[in-house]
Amino acid sequence: MDFDIPKNIADYLKVLDDFIEREIKPLEQENDNIRFFDHRREDARTDWDRDGLPNKEWEELLREMRRRADAAGHLRFALPTEFGGQDGGNLAMAIIREHLAAKGLGLHNDLQNESSIVGNFPTVLMMRDFGTEAQKAKFLEGMITGEYRMGFGLTEPDHGSDATFMETRAVKDGNGWRINGSKMWNTGVHVANYDMIFARSSGEDGSALGISCFLVPTDSDGFNVEEYMWTFNMPTDHARVSLKDVWVPDDAMFGEEGQGLALAQHFVHENRIRQAASSLGAAQFCINESVKYAQERKPFGKPLATNQAIQFPLVELQSEAEMLRTLIHKTAWIMDRDGHFSVSDKVSMCNYRANRLCCNAADRAIQTHGGMGYSRHKPFEHIYRHHRRYRITEGSEEIQMRRVGGYMFGFMKSQAPKGVTKIQPRAAE
């Protein structure tokens, strides 16, 4: 076995580094843009008078970063060549996302907005695999450029981890469907023109079959944003929305009728392994900064690094980072070879352990740096607050551990979603 990073990926990391230094760092420094990344970051990013939504200047800066990255050929790296990408696989993306996150806070890779010079486009790949030809023709390019922004409406106020008990209902009505219900943590709806709404269209509560996904225009009659939920990490774009007698035509259905959870699983599998890599990178940044500070700081006349009480916690974190890196790379490599659902249990292992590691590393960095570590003049509190949500989103730690246990003890016989024997793209119409 060869555990070296493939040469083509290693070479590409250097290309990305050069691009960051040439194009992104200067943009980060222009017109006091650094306020979005220094101690003023939370205040600068947040429009406190507009329900805590992201500041428009902040979002414009992110758009300009993505525009430059797209013009340079980096933004679409993970997408197929027919979409202007480079067919970057899961292993390549895991390595890249770790590399960028390990650089620390910056315009090149701001995970609070899932924004990076190398884009993560799970919804685009969903459209490729499940959309009709008409849907692909209408949405695909616009989903990449930002002309079409898609929300993701799966979770509900009273139903989180188990989507099979969702209360949102879609009932056939003429040549379309009428939807009633509500959704929670519907991220990005403030700029979305469509929302992927998952609703039960048939079957019984508790069954994975009978849930369908609909592309619902956010300006539809009866579609309302009730509130934006203020969170541990601001700004917020996580909405609670309601749907009252919202009607959509038959061609708004995304994927096969009753097979909506296949789309949801596709989404989270893409995100989980890449999220794990980003958390690993952020954890490595916290470890590296702590080691450096412990070597420089000299209380009582000697470096902090000479104290085993400082060394040993960081040794534990570094050991776990090394082990996780190997598991993430192996899992991503198998995903590229055998498909997303070939290693569902390993993906869950990578995700929940990496997200937990990042929080632990950020907390240790705060402790190692003392008062300055606790302040916003260091990025560790920001990293902790952001990555803490990953221990809940994309499936909580407990749900992912439950999945691993299901395979270990034989309760889960298939890697595909419960009740779905085979995951297939939707046939062209």
Buried (B, 14 or more C-beta within 10 A) or exposed (E): EEEEBEEEBEEBBEEBBEBBEEBBEEBBEEEEBBBBBEBEBBBBBBBEEEBBBBBEBBBEBBEBBBEBBBEBEBBBBBBBEEBBBBEBBBBBBBBBBBBBBBBBBBBBBBBBBBBBBBBBBBBBBBBBBBBBEEBBEBBBBBBBBEEBBBBBBBBBBEBBEEBBBBBBBBEEEEEBBBBBBBBBBBBBBBEBBBBBBBBBBBBEEEBBBBBBBBBBBBEBEBBBBEEBBEBEBBBBBBBBBBBEEBBBEEBBBBBBBBBBBBBBBBBBBBBBBBBBBBBBBBBBBBBBBBBEBBEEBEEEEEBBBEEEEBBEBBEEBBEBBEEBBEBBBBBBBBBBEEEBBBBBBBBBBBBBBBBBBBBBBBBBBBBBBBEEBEEBEBBBBBBBBBBBBBBBBBBBBEBBBBBBBBBEEEEBEEBBBBBBEEBEBBEEE
